[in-house]
Amino acid sequence: MKAILINSFDESVSEVDYNGDYKEIYNLVDCRTFDVVPLDHTNDMYVDDEGLLKNPNRYFKYGQRTLAGKGLILAHNDEGESVGTTLSSAEVFENVEFLPEGHVEEPYMQFFEMRS
């Protein structure tokens, strides 16, 4: 199925074929654990969950979000299963800003108190 890979190390955006096995996400994103960032009602980006902890690293912005390493864009259906992205690599490239080598993001964690 159609997926789009953002590679901040060589500053590329390319269409790749995803076989549907979640284990392939680890290889494509080059990570041990991944997180899912929703992009819209259909498309999601898979990123390295430990990306901000790696040094050295490269970063990119997608919309207002700054992300580390590589990102893999897929879509999901009504059952939550991965399907081919509805975006084109040209559309993704227009929304990506590769940050310069040497740029550093500090990891942070934020907690909220839930009141009933």
N, CA and C of each residue as an Amber inpcrd file, in Angstrom:
protein
   348
   0.8410000  -1.1790000   0.0000000   0.0000000   0.0000000   0.0000000
   0.8810000   1.2340000   0.0000000   0.3390000   2.3120000  -0.4900000
   1.0820000   3.5580000  -0.6340000   1.3240000   4.2260000   0.7210000
   2.5810000   4.5430000   0.9880000   2.9760000   5.3040000   2.1670000
   3.9720000   6.3600000   1.7190000   4.1630000   7.3860000   2.5390000
   5.1240000   8.4360000   2.2170000   6.1230000   8.5300000   3.3580000
   7.4030000   8.4860000   3.0030000   8.4850000   8.5350000   3.9780000
   9.1590000   9.8920000   3.9320000   9.2190000  10.5420000   5.0910000
   9.9560000  11.7940000   5.2480000  11.2720000  11.4350000   5.9270000
  12.3790000  11.7990000   5.3020000  13.6980000  11.4740000   5.8380000
  14.4500000  12.7820000   6.0850000  14.5660000  13.1670000   7.3380000
  15.2190000  14.4420000   7.6500000  16.7310000  14.3600000   7.5020000
  17.2900000  13.1440000   7.4430000  18.7390000  12.9930000   7.3230000
  19.2320000  13.3510000   5.9180000  18.4690000  12.9560000   4.8910000
  18.8540000  13.3440000   3.5260000  17.8670000  14.3500000   2.9240000
  16.9670000  14.8700000   3.7680000  15.9920000  15.8880000   3.3890000
  15.1790000  15.4870000   2.1570000  14.6040000  14.2870000   2.2470000
  13.8140000  13.7820000   1.1270000  12.4060000  13.4080000   1.5720000
  11.5130000  13.4140000   0.5950000  10.1450000  12.9380000   0.7540000
   9.9130000  11.9830000  -0.4050000   9.5740000  10.7370000  -0.0870000
   9.4140000   9.7570000  -1.1640000   8.2570000   8.8090000  -0.8780000
   7.6590000   8.3350000  -1.9600000   6.6070000   7.3420000  -1.8490000
   7.2640000   5.9800000  -1.6840000   6.7700000   5.2010000  -0.7260000
   7.2800000   3.8550000  -0.4790000   6.0990000   2.8930000  -0.4290000
   6.3980000   1.6170000  -0.5850000   5.3710000   0.5860000  -0.5100000
   5.4080000  -0.0340000   0.8820000   4.2850000  -0.0010000   1.5830000
   4.1580000  -0.5800000   2.9190000   3.3560000  -1.8620000   2.7990000
   3.8950000  -2.9630000   3.3560000   3.2540000  -4.2680000   3.1680000
   2.1290000  -4.5620000   4.1590000   1.8440000  -3.6550000   5.0890000
   0.7520000  -3.8600000   6.0280000   1.1670000  -4.4860000   7.3420000
   2.4190000  -4.9510000   7.4520000   2.9240000  -5.5400000   8.6890000
   3.5030000  -4.4230000   9.5590000   2.9350000  -4.2330000  10.7480000
   3.3840000  -3.1270000  11.6040000   4.8820000  -3.1900000  11.9000000
   5.4840000  -4.3790000  11.8480000   6.9240000  -4.5150000  12.1100000
   7.7580000  -3.7800000  11.0600000   7.2140000  -3.6130000   9.8720000
   7.9300000  -2.8860000   8.8260000   8.0640000  -1.3960000   9.1650000
   7.1490000  -0.8740000   9.9770000   7.2300000   0.5370000  10.3910000
   8.5370000   0.7730000  11.1380000   8.9360000  -0.1800000  11.9980000
  10.2010000  -0.0410000  12.7300000  11.3730000   0.1250000  11.7680000
  11.3790000  -0.6540000  10.6940000  12.4670000  -0.5810000   9.7080000
  12.4200000   0.7190000   8.9100000  11.2330000   1.1060000   8.4550000
  11.1090000   2.3030000   7.6280000  11.4340000   3.5740000   8.4050000
  11.0140000   3.6340000   9.6740000  11.2470000   4.8210000  10.4960000
  12.5940000   4.7190000  11.2250000  13.1900000   3.5200000  11.2270000
  14.4790000   3.2810000  11.8700000  14.3910000   3.5630000  13.3660000
  13.5060000   2.7800000  14.0470000  13.2790000   3.0100000  15.4630000
  13.0040000   1.7010000  16.1960000  13.0010000   1.7940000  17.5390000
  12.6490000   0.6520000  18.3960000  11.1980000   0.7310000  18.8450000
  10.6980000   1.9440000  19.0130000   9.3010000   2.1770000  19.3840000
   8.7830000   3.3400000  18.5370000   7.5140000   3.3040000  18.2030000
   6.9780000   4.4130000  17.4140000   5.7340000   4.9850000  18.0600000
   5.4390000   6.2080000  17.6710000   4.2510000   6.9200000  18.1180000
   3.4920000   7.3410000  16.8680000   2.2060000   7.5950000  17.0100000
   1.3690000   7.9980000  15.8850000   0.8980000   9.4310000  16.1050000
   1.1490000  10.2740000  15.1080000   0.7430000  11.6750000  15.1470000
  -0.3710000  11.8580000  14.1220000  -1.5920000  12.1970000  14.5660000
  -2.6610000  12.4180000  13.5860000  -2.4020000  13.6790000  12.7690000
  -2.5880000  13.5730000  11.4500000  -2.4100000  14.7250000  10.5620000
  -3.7380000  15.3410000  10.1640000  -4.7280000  14.5050000   9.9460000
  -6.0800000  14.9450000   9.6130000  -7.0200000  13.8060000   9.9970000
  -8.2430000  13.8160000   9.4960000  -9.2180000  12.7850000   9.8790000
  -8.8930000  11.4160000   9.3000000  -7.9880000  11.3530000   8.3310000
  -7.6790000  10.0970000   7.6570000  -6.2160000   9.7050000   7.7690000
  -5.3060000  10.6550000   7.6870000  -3.8720000  10.3720000   7.6060000
  -3.1700000  10.5470000   8.9430000  -2.1830000   9.6680000   9.1700000
  -1.3910000   9.6730000  10.3910000   0.0780000   9.5690000  10.0310000
   0.9370000  10.0960000  10.9110000   2.3730000   9.9600000  10.7060000
   2.9570000   9.1300000  11.8510000   3.7150000   8.1110000  11.4930000
   4.4220000   7.2660000  12.4530000   5.8310000   7.8220000  12.6070000
   6.2350000   8.0790000  13.8580000   7.5450000   8.6680000  14.1460000
   8.2290000   7.8820000  15.2620000   9.5270000   8.0660000  15.3730000
  10.3220000   7.4430000  16.4220000   9.9060000   8.0200000  17.7630000
   9.3900000   7.1780000  18.6500000   8.9420000   7.6400000  19.9540000
  10.1020000   8.1300000  20.8130000  11.3050000   7.6840000  20.5130000
  12.4940000   8.1000000  21.2520000  13.3260000   9.1110000  20.4670000
  12.7690000   9.6470000  19.4050000  13.5090000  10.5200000  18.4950000
  14.1460000  11.7250000  19.1600000  13.4450000  12.3590000  20.0930000
  13.9940000  13.5430000  20.7490000  15.1380000  13.2050000  21.7000000
  15.2950000  11.9240000  22.0380000  16.3440000  11.5170000  22.9640000
  17.6410000  11.1510000  22.2530000  17.6080000  11.0210000  20.9340000
  18.7860000  10.6160000  20.1780000  19.6700000  11.8150000  19.8590000
  20.9680000  11.5750000  19.9100000  21.9070000  12.6520000  19.6320000
  23.1020000  12.0600000  18.9100000  23.4920000  12.5460000  17.7700000
  22.8750000  13.6530000  17.0400000  21.6190000  13.1940000  16.3060000
  20.7960000  14.1250000  15.9630000  19.5730000  13.8280000  15.2410000
  19.2920000  14.9640000  14.2670000  18.3740000  14.7290000  13.3750000
  17.9120000  15.7630000  12.4440000  16.4220000  15.9330000  12.6650000
  15.9280000  17.1330000  12.3760000  14.5520000  17.4810000  12.6790000
  13.8520000  18.0570000  11.4520000  12.5140000  17.9360000  11.4860000
  11.7020000  18.5570000  10.4500000  10.4140000  19.0570000  11.0810000
   9.8240000  20.0430000  10.4400000   8.5170000  20.5460000  10.8610000
   7.4940000  20.0590000   9.8570000   6.3740000  19.6350000  10.3750000
   5.2220000  19.3200000   9.5420000   4.0660000  20.1130000  10.1330000
   3.6240000  21.1240000   9.4390000   2.6480000  22.0480000  10.0140000
   3.3030000  22.7730000  11.1780000   2.6840000  22.7320000  12.3240000
   3.2070000  23.4060000  13.5130000   4.0380000  22.4820000  14.3980000
   4.1380000  21.2090000  14.0390000   4.8420000  20.2380000  14.8780000
   6.2910000  20.0720000  14.4340000   7.2030000  20.0330000  15.4060000
   8.5980000  19.7050000  15.1220000   8.7990000  18.2490000  15.5130000
   9.3210000  17.4610000  14.5680000   9.5110000  16.0260000  14.7640000
  10.9550000  15.6540000  14.4800000  11.3800000  14.5180000  15.0190000
  12.7730000  14.0930000  14.8980000  12.8960000  12.8460000  14.0330000
  13.9730000  12.7810000  13.2510000  14.2930000  11.5740000  12.4880000
  13.4850000  11.4370000  11.2180000  12.7770000  10.3070000  11.1220000
  11.9770000  10.0020000   9.9400000  10.5070000   9.9260000  10.3150000
   9.6510000  10.1550000   9.3380000   8.2100000  10.0330000   9.5320000
   7.6010000   9.2440000   8.3910000   6.6730000   8.3520000   8.7150000
   5.9970000   7.5310000   7.7150000   4.5120000   7.8640000   7.7510000
   3.9700000   8.2900000   6.6120000   2.5590000   8.6700000   6.5470000
   1.7460000   7.5490000   5.9160000   0.7190000   7.1380000   6.6530000
  -0.2770000   6.1770000   6.1980000  -1.6480000   6.7610000   6.5300000
  -2.6870000   6.1470000   6.0430000  -4.0460000   6.5250000   6.4190000
  -4.6470000   5.3730000   7.2220000  -5.8410000   5.5870000   7.7250000
  -6.5530000   4.5230000   8.4350000  -8.0100000   4.5070000   7.9750000
  -8.6280000   3.3430000   8.0910000 -10.0340000   3.2240000   7.7160000
 -10.9140000   3.3550000   8.9610000 -12.2150000   3.1600000   8.8160000
 -13.1560000   3.3200000   9.9300000 -12.9320000   2.3130000  11.0500000
 -12.2910000   1.1830000  10.7410000 -11.9950000   0.1740000  11.7540000
 -10.6390000   0.4140000  12.4180000  -9.9300000   1.4580000  11.9800000
  -8.6250000   1.7720000  12.5590000  -7.4640000   1.0410000  11.9280000
  -7.7260000   0.2860000  10.8700000  -6.6560000  -0.4400000  10.1760000
  -5.9140000   0.4880000   9.2320000  -4.6220000   0.2440000   9.0800000
  -3.8130000   1.0590000   8.1710000  -4.1990000   0.7930000   6.7290000
  -4.2890000   1.8690000   5.9570000  -4.5350000   1.8040000   4.5160000
  -3.6040000   2.8160000   3.8660000  -3.5240000   2.7750000   2.5500000
  -2.6660000   3.7000000   1.8260000  -3.0490000   5.1510000   2.0760000
  -2.0510000   6.0120000   2.1640000  -2.3040000   7.4310000   2.4020000
  -3.0630000   8.0610000   1.2430000  -3.8480000   9.0620000   1.5610000
  -4.5820000   9.8030000   0.5360000  -3.7740000  11.0090000   0.0540000
  -2.6300000  11.2600000   0.6790000  -1.7850000  12.3980000   0.3100000
  -0.7970000  12.0010000  -0.7870000  -0.3670000  12.9770000  -1.5540000
   0.6830000  12.7360000  -2.5430000   2.0130000  13.1770000  -1.9430000
   3.1040000  12.6740000  -2.4880000   4.4170000  13.0920000  -1.9890000
   4.6300000  14.5910000  -2.2310000   4.0540000  15.1430000  -3.3080000
   4.1640000  16.5850000  -3.5710000   3.4440000  17.3860000  -2.4890000
   2.2550000  16.9450000  -2.0790000   1.5180000  17.6310000  -1.0110000
   2.3060000  17.6000000   0.2960000   2.9000000  16.4590000   0.6070000
   3.6780000  16.3300000   1.8370000   4.9000000  17.2330000   1.7670000
   5.5970000  17.2130000   0.6380000   6.8060000  18.0290000   0.4890000
   6.4960000  19.5120000   0.7130000   5.3390000  19.9670000   0.2530000
   4.9360000  21.3650000   0.4390000   4.7470000  21.7200000   1.9120000
   4.4330000  20.7240000   2.7490000   4.1650000  20.9640000   4.1690000
   5.3300000  20.6290000   5.0860000   6.4530000  20.2020000   4.5090000
   7.6200000  19.8340000   5.3120000   8.6560000  20.9520000   5.2530000
   9.2170000  21.2650000   6.4040000  10.3600000  22.1750000   6.4760000
  11.4800000  21.4280000   7.1920000  12.5650000  21.1750000   6.4950000
  13.7050000  20.4990000   7.1080000  14.5130000  21.5320000   7.8790000
  14.8000000  21.2300000   9.1310000  15.5360000  22.1530000   9.9750000
  17.0310000  21.9350000   9.7850000  17.8330000  22.9750000   9.9540000
  19.2700000  22.8720000   9.6480000  20.0140000  21.9180000  10.5850000
  21.0760000  21.3600000  10.0630000  21.9370000  20.5040000  10.8740000
  22.4190000  21.3100000  12.0700000  22.4250000  20.6970000  13.2390000
  22.8070000  21.3930000  14.4570000  21.6140000  21.8800000  15.2660000
  20.4160000  21.9150000  14.6390000  19.2040000  22.2960000  15.3690000
  18.9400000  21.2490000  16.4500000  18.5700000  21.6870000  17.6460000
  18.3050000  20.7790000  18.7550000  16.9580000  21.1230000  19.3820000
  16.2050000  20.1160000  19.6790000  14.9440000  20.2610000  20.4180000
  15.1370000  19.6070000  21.7810000  14.7080000  20.2690000  22.8120000
  14.7860000  19.7070000  24.1520000  13.5380000  18.8790000  24.4270000
  13.7250000  17.6140000  24.8310000  12.5440000  16.8110000  25.1700000
  11.8730000  17.3680000  26.4200000  10.5640000  17.2640000  26.4720000
   9.8250000  17.7130000  27.6490000   8.6080000  16.8290000  27.8280000
   8.0970000  16.8560000  29.0360000   6.9050000  16.0970000  29.3480000
   5.9810000  17.0190000  30.1320000   4.7220000  16.9600000  29.8590000
   3.7740000  17.8300000  30.5240000   2.6890000  16.9740000  31.1590000
   2.3350000  17.2870000  32.3880000   1.3090000  16.5500000  33.1130000
   0.1420000  17.4760000  33.4060000  -1.0540000  16.9190000  33.3590000
  -2.2630000  17.6640000  33.6600000  -3.0000000  16.9670000  34.7870000
  -3.5280000  17.7570000  35.7010000  -4.3280000  17.2150000  36.7770000
  -5.7620000  17.0900000  36.2880000  -6.3140000  15.9120000  36.4410000
  -7.7060000  15.6800000  36.0450000  -8.5870000  15.8760000  37.2720000
  -9.5560000  16.7380000  37.1530000 -10.4770000  16.9940000  38.2640000
 -11.8670000  16.5340000  37.8660000 -12.5270000  15.9400000  38.8130000
 -13.8870000  15.4890000  38.5200000 -14.9320000  16.3320000  39.1780000
